[in-house]
Amino acid sequence: MVATQMSIEEATQPRMGLDNQTIIVTGVVLLISSLAAVLFFKNKKSFFSGNWQQNPITLVDEETKYALPLAEKTEVSHDTRRFRFLLPSQHHVLGLPIGQHIFLSAKIDGKLVVRPYTPVSSDDDLGYVDLMIKFSLELYFKLYIRVYFAGNHPKFPDGGKMSQHLEHMKIGETIDFRGPSGLIIYKGNGKFAIRPDKKSPPKERIFKSLSMIAGGTGITPMLQASSMTNIYILSLPNI
């Protein structure tokens, strides 16, 4: 009976330690929930507009040139190089929408040379931008920049001026970036913002399917969004 009485008394006594812990934990949970709610509603507009990431943008003005230093130069193959340029800080993004391109400009042999390029890095990457240069006999480029060395082709004895300039750049040297440029922006989910010309405002169009011709630039640019794209290669022997 004594043991039973003690058990009953212990069971009926208030357990202040556990209650205090429960109150503290509940308070912490409520505090975290409140902070999360504040942050959510503070960023709700940018979240649903597709601009959740509020990192500073490098290409603020499309008419301004931004000098970016070369950080890395990697030899991918005997005729292909990857060039990595640093953005103003580790928190910066380039600010290049899908469908747009940038221009590189440099003084080469006393003359201003300007060439359009499309980076291979994502615009979600922080602190850097990557360009892939392929030295070949082709003239044009998009994702892979197809140029050529001097002396490789009799029709183009001087080779690609900009690509050779990049090839001879030293780590830490800068080159001017300008952009974004282009008449088309892909916003995702089949939505495109299309401008008839540079002076016209963009009009939003929605497409269920899109056909692209990989001519001149090759197949590489078509693979930029391969994880979300079904790609079919058509064989047209009569063309």
C-alpha positions in Angstrom: 0.0 0.0 0.0 2.8 2.4 0.7 4.3 1.9 -2.7 1.0 2.4 -4.3 0.3 5.5 -2.3 3.7 7.0 -3.3 3.1 6.2 -7.0 -0.3 8.0 -6.8 1.2 11.0 -5.1 4.0 11.2 -7.6 1.5 11.0 -10.5 -0.7 13.7 -9.1 2.2 16.2 -8.3 2.7 18.9 -11.0 5.8 18.4 -13.1 7.0 21.9 -13.4 10.3 21.1 -15.2 8.6 19.4 -18.2 6.0 22.1 -18.4 8.6 24.8 -18.5 10.5 22.9 -21.3 7.3 22.6 -23.2 6.6 26.3 -22.9 10.1 27.2 -24.1 10.0 24.8 -27.1 6.6 26.1 -28.0 7.8 29.7 -27.8 10.8 28.9 -30.0 8.6 27.2 -32.6 6.2 30.1 -32.7 9.1 32.6 -33.0 10.6 30.7 -36.0 7.2 30.3 -37.6 6.6 34.1 -37.3 10.0 34.9 -38.8 9.4 32.5 -41.6 6.0 34.0 -42.3 7.5 37.5 -42.4 10.2 36.5 -44.8 7.7 34.6 -47.0 5.3 37.6 -47.3 8.2 40.0 -47.7 9.5 38.0 -50.7 6.1 36.8 -51.9 5.9 39.2 -54.8 9.4 38.4 -56.1 8.9 34.6 -55.5 5.8 34.4 -57.7 7.2 36.8 -60.3 10.2 34.4 -60.8 12.7 36.8 -59.1 13.2 34.9 -55.9 16.9 35.3 -56.0 17.8 38.9 -55.1 21.5 38.7 -55.9 23.0 41.9 -57.4 23.2 41.9 -61.2 26.4 42.6 -63.1 24.9 43.7 -66.4 22.7 46.5 -65.0 22.7 48.7 -68.2 22.8 47.0 -71.6 24.7 50.0 -73.1 27.4 50.0 -70.4 30.7 48.1 -70.7 31.8 46.1 -67.7 35.4 45.1 -67.4 35.7 41.6 -66.0 39.0 39.9 -65.2 40.0 36.5 -66.5 40.3 34.0 -63.6 40.8 30.6 -65.2 41.6 29.3 -68.6 41.1 25.5 -69.1 42.2 23.5 -72.1 39.2 21.2 -72.8 40.7 19.8 -76.0 43.4 20.6 -78.5 41.1 23.3 -80.1 38.7 24.1 -77.2 39.1 26.4 -74.2 36.9 27.3 -71.3 37.4 30.9 -70.0 36.1 31.9 -66.6 35.7 35.6 -65.8 35.0 36.9 -62.3 32.0 39.0 -61.5 32.2 42.1 -59.2 31.6 39.9 -56.1 30.9 36.3 -55.0 27.2 37.3 -54.7 26.8 38.7 -58.1 25.0 37.0 -61.0 25.7 38.0 -64.6 22.0 39.0 -65.3 21.6 37.4 -68.7 18.1 36.0 -69.4 17.6 32.8 -71.5 17.6 33.8 -75.1 19.9 36.8 -74.7 23.6 37.2 -75.5 26.4 39.4 -74.5 29.1 41.3 -76.5 32.8 41.2 -75.8 34.9 44.1 -77.0 38.6 44.7 -77.1 41.2 46.8 -78.9 43.1 44.4 -81.2 45.9 45.8 -83.4 44.7 49.3 -82.7 41.1 48.5 -83.8 38.0 47.9 -81.8 36.7 44.3 -82.3 33.3 43.4 -81.0 31.8 39.9 -81.0 28.6 38.3 -79.6 28.8 35.3 -77.3 26.5 33.2 -75.2 28.0 31.9 -71.9 27.9 28.2 -71.0 27.4 29.0 -67.3 24.0 29.4 -65.8 22.7 32.8 -64.7 22.2 31.2 -61.3 25.9 30.8 -60.8 27.4 33.3 -58.4 30.6 35.2 -58.8 31.7 34.1 -62.3 30.7 33.6 -65.9 32.1 30.9 -68.2 32.7 31.0 -72.0 33.6 28.0 -74.1 35.8 28.7 -77.1 36.2 26.1 -79.9 39.0 26.8 -82.4 37.9 25.3 -85.7 37.2 26.3 -89.3 33.7 27.5 -88.7 33.0 31.2 -88.5 30.0 31.6 -86.1 29.1 30.4 -82.7 26.5 30.5 -80.0 27.1 28.3 -77.0 30.4 27.1 -78.4 32.2 29.9 -80.1 33.4 28.5 -83.4 36.4 30.4 -84.7 39.8 29.5 -86.1 43.5 30.0 -85.7 45.5 32.1 -88.2 46.8 30.2 -91.1 44.3 27.3 -90.8 42.2 28.4 -93.8 43.3 30.2 -97.0 40.1 32.2 -97.1 40.7 33.5 -93.6 44.5 33.9 -93.2 44.2 36.1 -90.1 41.9 33.7 -88.2 39.5 34.7 -85.5 40.6 37.9 -84.0 38.6 37.8 -80.8 39.2 34.1 -80.1 43.0 34.5 -80.5 42.9 37.6 -78.3 41.2 35.5 -75.6 43.7 32.7 -76.1 46.6 35.1 -75.4 45.0 36.8 -72.4 46.8 36.4 -69.1 45.1 35.6 -65.8 44.0 38.9 -64.2 43.6 40.8 -67.5 40.2 42.2 -68.2 37.9 42.4 -71.2 34.7 44.4 -71.7 31.3 42.7 -71.4 28.1 44.4 -72.6 24.5 43.2 -72.6 22.0 41.7 -72.3 21.2 41.9 -76.0 18.6 40.1 -78.2 14.9 40.3 -79.2 13.8 37.1 -77.4 13.6 36.2 -73.8 12.4 32.8 -72.6 10.6 33.0 -69.3 9.9 29.3 -68.8 6.7 27.2 -69.1 6.5 27.9 -72.9 6.4 31.7 -72.3 8.4 34.0 -74.5 8.8 37.8 -74.5 9.4 38.8 -78.1 10.3 42.2 -79.5 9.8 42.9 -83.3 12.8 45.3 -83.0 15.0 47.0 -80.4 12.7 50.0 -80.0 9.4 48.0 -79.6 8.1 46.8 -76.3 8.1 43.0 -75.8 4.9 41.0 -76.4 4.4 37.8 -74.5 3.6 34.7 -76.5 3.0 31.1 -75.3 4.1 28.1 -77.4 3.5 24.4 -76.8 6.4 23.3 -79.0 9.4 25.0 -80.5 11.5 24.1 -83.6 15.1 25.3 -83.8 17.6 24.9 -86.6 21.1 24.1 -85.4 22.8 25.6 -88.4 26.1 27.3 -88.2 26.3 27.1 -84.4 25.9 23.3 -84.3 23.9 21.2 -81.9 25.5 22.5 -78.7 23.3 25.5 -78.2 20.2 23.3 -78.5 21.4 21.4 -75.4 21.5 24.4 -73.0 18.2 23.4 -71.4 18.4 19.7 -72.2 16.9 18.7 -68.8 13.6 20.3 -69.8 13.7 19.8 -73.6 12.8 16.9 -75.9 15.2 17.0 -78.8 14.6 15.2 -82.1 17.2 15.1 -84.9 15.6 15.1 -88.3 17.4 13.5 -91.3 16.6 15.4 -94.5 18.9 13.9 -97.2 17.4 16.1 -100.0 18.3 19.3 -98.4 
